[in-house]
Amino acid sequence: MIRPLRWPADRPLRSVFMGTPAFALPSLEALAAATDLVGVFSQPDKPRDRGLTPLASPVARAATARGVPLARPARLRDSEALLTLAAWRPDLIVVAAYGKILPRTILELPALAPINVHASLLPRHRGAAPIAAAILAGDAVTGVTIMLMSEAMDAGDILLQRPLAIEPEDTTATLEARLATLGGRALAEALALLSSPGLTPVAQDSTLATYAPRLTKDDGRIRWSEPAVTIERKVRAFTPWPSAFTALGGQTVKILHARVAPNGDGTAFAGGTAESGAPPGTIVALGETIRVATGAGMIDLLVVQREGRKRLAAPAFVSGARLVVGTRFDD
């Protein structure tokens, strides 16, 4: 029989938080409100502007504002990092988008457990980019999983899950903001359940696992031979980074907002490029949008940005670039 994860209500719960981006902030707040937060780990300061001035992560700044002890080790396996954690004597370690894999020595350190706030309904979309992966896959629902951590990536037992609908216009930026809030609420709920009745671990079905590897710059490259629906999802999934992009006359052009072109009856094109007779990547109509043929259907580009220029609505871009029907984007 699997034992629920429990902690006595009358005994202080010493916790350590490990996180880096803004996504982790609601979880940090939930943990600080429900436990005795004794320390925070975050990534080292990194250059984040044109002047390459090192800036602290959102989590590091929040920890400093709270006056909580903060560590930003470059390597978790360094003895200094392990000694710092051990000196804090955590009963619970909570991880949310920390950005580093925890070694066994850290996973075994807390008296109660190490747990993770993951932005998907595991075992779907294990990995570093689950939010973008859900949009790319066309999922109607995603959510947050509170899970026990194990050495295998995102493979630990599930403690609690909460779903969230993906809206048709969601980008990774908008969906991440809602999932961050949900993550904080889910963690608060899980912490409240620790005293009674406890959290019962449920093993993941690994046969249902899908994977969401870390995004690279080249992932945003548009391949016009793909279906319009795939390209439209890429535009949303890769906002704000790495951005969906193509090329025109050898210059990079970011596609910041797009939609699958409708038929005259208001439905989306389902067929191939027979509607236009043009090869993929060819501009087939200009007006309020830039309509482009794809491998299956057509797509309307609404907001674009040429390399080194400001973002423009389609009509302004067409005027400045002197586009004509028949112009073809590079594949």
C-alpha positions in Angstrom: 0.0 0.0 0.0 1.3 3.4 -1.0 1.7 5.8 2.0 0.4 9.3 1.5 2.9 12.1 1.9 2.1 13.8 5.2 3.5 16.5 7.6 2.1 17.2 11.1 0.1 20.4 11.2 1.7 21.4 14.5 5.3 21.0 13.3 7.0 23.8 11.3 7.8 22.8 7.8 11.2 24.1 6.7 11.3 24.7 2.9 13.7 25.6 0.2 12.6 27.0 -3.2 14.5 26.5 -6.4 13.3 28.5 -9.4 14.4 31.2 -11.9 11.9 32.9 -14.3 8.7 34.9 -13.6 6.7 31.6 -14.1 8.0 30.5 -10.7 7.0 33.6 -8.7 3.4 32.5 -7.7 4.8 29.2 -6.5 7.5 31.0 -4.5 4.8 33.2 -2.9 2.6 30.1 -2.1 5.5 28.3 -0.5 6.5 31.4 1.6 2.9 31.8 2.8 2.4 28.1 3.9 5.9 27.1 5.2 9.0 28.4 6.9 11.0 29.4 3.8 14.6 29.1 4.9 16.4 29.6 1.5 16.1 30.1 -2.2 18.3 28.8 -5.1 18.2 30.5 -8.5 20.3 30.7 -11.6 23.4 33.0 -11.6 22.9 36.5 -12.9 23.0 36.7 -16.7 23.3 39.5 -19.3 19.7 40.4 -20.2 19.9 43.7 -22.1 21.8 45.4 -24.9 24.5 46.6 -22.5 25.0 43.0 -21.4 24.6 44.2 -17.8 24.2 41.1 -15.5 20.7 41.1 -14.1 19.3 38.9 -11.3 16.5 36.5 -12.2 12.9 37.3 -11.2 13.1 34.7 -8.4 16.4 36.0 -7.1 15.0 39.5 -7.0 11.9 38.3 -5.1 14.1 36.4 -2.6 16.2 39.5 -2.0 13.1 41.6 -1.5 11.8 39.1 1.1 15.2 39.0 2.9 15.4 35.2 2.3 18.9 33.7 2.1 19.8 33.3 -1.6 22.3 31.1 -3.4 23.0 31.2 -7.1 25.5 28.5 -7.8 26.8 27.9 -11.3 26.9 24.1 -10.6 24.7 22.1 -8.3 27.3 19.4 -7.8 29.8 21.8 -6.3 30.5 21.1 -2.7 29.7 24.7 -1.7 26.1 24.4 -3.1 25.5 21.1 -1.3 26.9 22.5 2.0 24.6 25.5 1.7 21.5 23.3 1.2 22.5 21.0 3.9 23.0 23.9 6.4 19.4 25.1 5.7 18.1 21.6 6.8 15.0 21.6 4.5 12.1 19.3 5.2 10.8 20.1 1.7 12.4 21.3 -1.5 10.1 22.8 -4.1 11.3 23.3 -7.7 9.6 25.4 -10.3 11.3 26.1 -13.6 14.8 26.2 -12.0 16.6 25.2 -15.2 19.0 22.7 -13.8 18.8 18.9 -13.2 19.0 18.1 -9.5 21.5 15.4 -8.6 20.6 12.5 -6.3 22.5 14.1 -3.4 20.0 17.0 -3.5 16.9 14.9 -4.1 17.7 12.8 -1.0 18.4 15.8 1.2 14.9 17.0 2.4 13.3 15.1 5.3 9.9 15.0 3.6 10.4 15.2 -0.2 11.6 17.1 -3.2 8.6 18.2 -5.3 8.2 20.0 -8.6 5.6 22.3 -10.2 5.5 21.3 -13.8 3.5 23.1 -16.5 1.7 20.2 -18.1 -0.6 17.3 -17.3 2.1 14.6 -17.0 3.1 12.3 -18.4 2.3 14.5 -21.5 5.0 17.0 -22.3 7.8 16.0 -20.1 10.8 18.3 -20.5 11.9 21.9 -20.6 9.3 23.4 -23.0 5.9 21.9 -22.1 3.9 25.1 -22.7 5.1 25.6 -26.3 4.7 21.8 -26.9 1.1 21.9 -25.9 0.3 24.7 -28.4 2.3 23.0 -31.1 0.4 19.7 -30.6 -2.9 21.5 -30.8 -3.9 20.4 -27.3 -7.2 21.8 -26.1 -6.2 21.4 -22.5 -3.0 21.6 -20.5 -2.5 22.2 -16.8 -0.1 21.9 -13.8 1.3 18.8 -12.1 2.6 18.8 -8.6 4.9 15.8 -8.6 7.5 14.0 -6.5 10.9 14.4 -8.1 13.1 11.5 -9.3 16.4 11.3 -11.2 14.5 10.6 -14.4 13.3 13.8 -16.0 9.7 14.6 -15.0 9.0 10.9 -14.4 8.2 11.1 -10.7 4.9 10.1 -9.1 2.0 12.6 -9.4 0.7 14.2 -6.2 -1.9 16.6 -7.7 -3.0 17.9 -11.1 -5.1 20.8 -12.2 -6.3 21.4 -15.8 -6.4 24.6 -17.8 -8.1 25.2 -21.2 -5.9 26.5 -24.0 -7.6 29.4 -25.8 -7.5 29.6 -29.6 -5.4 32.8 -29.5 -3.0 31.7 -26.7 0.7 32.2 -27.2 3.3 30.7 -25.0 3.5 34.1 -23.2 -0.2 34.3 -22.4 -0.6 30.6 -21.5 2.5 30.7 -19.3 1.1 33.6 -17.3 -2.1 31.7 -16.6 -0.3 28.5 -15.8 2.0 30.4 -13.4 -1.0 31.5 -11.5 -2.5 28.1 -11.5 0.8 26.6 -10.4 0.8 28.8 -7.3 -2.7 27.8 -6.5 -2.1 24.1 -7.1 1.0 24.2 -4.9 -0.9 26.0 -2.1 -3.6 23.4 -2.3 -1.0 20.6 -2.2 0.7 22.1 0.8 -2.6 22.4 2.7 -3.3 18.7 2.1 0.0 17.6 3.6 -1.4 17.8 7.1 -4.6 15.9 6.3 -5.5 13.7 4.5 -2.0 13.8 2.9 -1.0 13.5 -0.8 -1.0 10.0 -2.3 1.6 9.5 -5.0 0.3 8.0 -8.2 2.8 6.5 -10.7 2.9 7.9 -14.2 2.0 5.7 -17.2 5.3 6.0 -19.1 3.7 4.5 -22.2 1.7 7.8 -22.5 4.7 10.1 -22.1 5.5 12.7 -24.7 8.6 15.0 -24.6 9.2 18.7 -24.9 12.9 19.4 -25.4 14.4 22.8 -24.8 13.7 25.2 -27.7 16.5 26.4 -30.0 16.6 29.5 -32.2 16.2 27.4 -35.3 12.9 25.8 -34.1 11.2 29.1 -35.1 12.1 28.7 -38.8 8.9 28.5 -40.9 8.8 25.8 -43.5 6.1 26.8 -45.9 5.6 23.2 -47.1 4.0 22.5 -43.8 0.2 22.9 -43.3 -1.2 26.3 -42.5 -2.5 25.0 -39.2 1.0 23.9 -38.2 2.6 27.2 -39.1 -0.1 29.1 -37.2 0.6 27.0 -34.1 4.3 27.7 -34.4 3.7 31.4 -34.5 1.8 31.2 -31.2 4.1 28.6 -29.6 7.3 30.5 -30.3 6.0 33.8 -28.9 7.9 35.4 -27.2 10.9 33.2 -28.0 12.5 32.2 -30.4 9.8 33.8 -32.6 8.6 32.2 -35.8 10.6 33.6 -38.7 11.1 33.3 -42.5 13.2 35.3 -45.0 12.4 37.7 -47.8 15.1 38.7 -50.2 17.7 37.3 -47.8 16.4 39.3 -44.8 14.9 37.7 -41.8 11.2 38.5 -41.2 9.5 37.5 -37.9 5.9 36.5 -38.1 4.4 37.8 -34.8 0.6 37.1 -35.5 -1.1 34.9 -38.0 -4.2 32.9 -38.6 -5.3 30.1 -40.9 -7.1 31.7 -43.9 -10.8 31.1 -43.9 -12.9 30.0 -46.9 -15.6 32.2 -48.1 -18.1 30.4 -45.8 -15.9 31.2 -42.8 -14.3 27.8 -42.4 -10.6 27.2 -42.5 -9.0 25.8 -45.7 -8.5 22.1 -45.3 -7.0 21.2 -48.6 -3.7 21.8 -50.3 -2.6 24.7 -52.4 -5.1 24.0 -55.1 -7.1 27.0 -53.8 -4.4 29.3 -55.2 -2.4 27.1 -57.6 0.7 28.7 -56.1 3.7 26.9 -54.5 4.2 27.1 -50.8 5.6 30.4 -49.5 4.0 32.4 -52.3 1.9 35.5 -51.5 -1.5 35.0 -53.1 -3.4 38.0 -51.9 -2.7 41.4 -50.3 -5.0 43.7 -48.3 -5.6 43.8 -44.6 -3.5 40.6 -44.4 -0.7 39.0 -46.3 -2.1 35.7 -47.6 0.5 33.0 -48.2 0.1 29.5 -49.7 1.4 26.6 -47.6 1.6 22.9 -48.0 -2.0 22.5 -46.9 -4.3 25.6 -47.0 -3.3 29.2 -46.8 -2.3 31.5 -43.9 -2.9 35.2 -43.2 0.0 37.1 -41.8 -1.3 39.9 -39.6 1.8 41.4 -37.8 5.4 41.0 -39.1 8.8 42.5 -38.3 11.7 42.8 -40.7 15.2 42.3 -39.3 16.3 45.5 -37.4 12.9 47.2 -37.9 9.8 47.7 -35.8 6.8 45.4 -35.8 4.2 46.4 -38.4 0.6 45.4 -39.2 0.4 43.7 -42.6 -0.8 46.8 -44.7 2.1 48.9 -43.4 4.6 46.2 -44.1 3.2 45.6 -47.6 3.6 49.3 -48.4 7.1 49.6 -47.0 8.4 46.4 -48.6 6.5 47.0 -51.9 5.2 43.5 -51.9 3.1 42.2 -54.9 1.1 39.1 -55.4 3.4 36.3 -56.5 6.3 37.3 -54.3 7.7 34.2 -52.6 9.1 33.9 -49.1 12.3 31.9 -48.7 11.7 28.4 -47.3 
